[in-house]
Amino acid sequence: MVITTGTILLVVLIVLLIGGLPSWPHSKNWGYGPTGMLGTLLVIILVLMLLGRL
């Protein structure tokens, strides 16, 4: 089984996206900023993977 760099990057971004959700009391004031930025990165990585550029 061959694991590419794009797959590893995709898994790391998904874990960061889940970790960025505002679930703790101190992070509820942050809003969805961290999750939105990570979600944008995730979409960019997915598009690059589908186009074969990563």
N, C-alpha and C positions, 0 to 999 in steps of 0.2 A: 504494500500500500504506500503510495507516494503522497506525502503531504506538502503542498506548496506554500510559499510565503503568503500568498493571497488568502489561503484558507486559514492560516494561523492568525493573520491580521484581522480577518472577518470574525473569528471566534473571540479574539481579545476585545474588539469593538463592541460586540454583543454583550460581553460580560461587563464592560464599562458602562454601556447604556443601561443595563439593569441596575448596576450599582449607583448610577447617577440619579435614579428616581428619588424625589423628595419624600422619604418615609420617616426620617428622624425629626424630632421636634425642632432641633436647631437648623435643619436644612429646609424646613417648609417656607422660610422667608426668601429663599433663593429663587423660588418659582421653578419654571421648567427650563431655565437657561442652560444648565449643564447637560440635561437630557437632550435639548434641542440641538446643541452643538454636536454632541456625539451622534445623534440621529442623522444629522447632515453629513458627517464624516462616513457613517455607515452607508448611506445612500450613494455617496461618491465612490466608495470602495466597491459596492455592488455593481454599479454601472461600469466601472473600469474592468472588473472581473468578467462581466458579460460581454464587453467589447474585446476582451483578450489583451488588454494593455497592461495587465498586472499578473 
